[in-house]
């Protein structure tokens, strides 16, 4: 539980877990980038090329609450960023991970960890084609496979079972 800005911070974590977006991409989401009907956000500040990312219906609820509370006039507020800057996002995520006992001094976990989680989860648990994972994350297949995939033994075992028909 976040003590302050609960809905915004909860939404921030949900989007990082669902999209694998880079921290700078998240920090630069504007009200006008959100398409509720498509459950999509256009990441126009991408390191590579602008691309859509997609969110779940439950995340849509948090997104709607946050926008209504913080940006009551969608037309007037269309160019407003919905999250604080990159440095504040780092602080929010670091604090959350420490509070949950998931981060210790110097272990390197932070907002970028979610990108690794999403890539691995899509590839091994959802068995998504590597090219599709790379497209969703706005990276190359080579980068995704060499830097972002961290399968557990159980994930590999499940793939072996499926491939062998066990």
Secondary structure, 3 states (H helix, E strand, C coil): CCCCCHHHHHHHHHHHHHHCCCHHHHHCCEHHHEECCCCEEEECCCCCCCEEEECCHHHHHHHHHHHHHHCCCCCCCCCCECCCCHHHHHHHHHHHHHHCCCCCCCCCCCCHHHHHHHHHHHHHHCCCCHHHHHHHHCCCHHHHHHHHCCCCHHHHHHHHHHHHCC
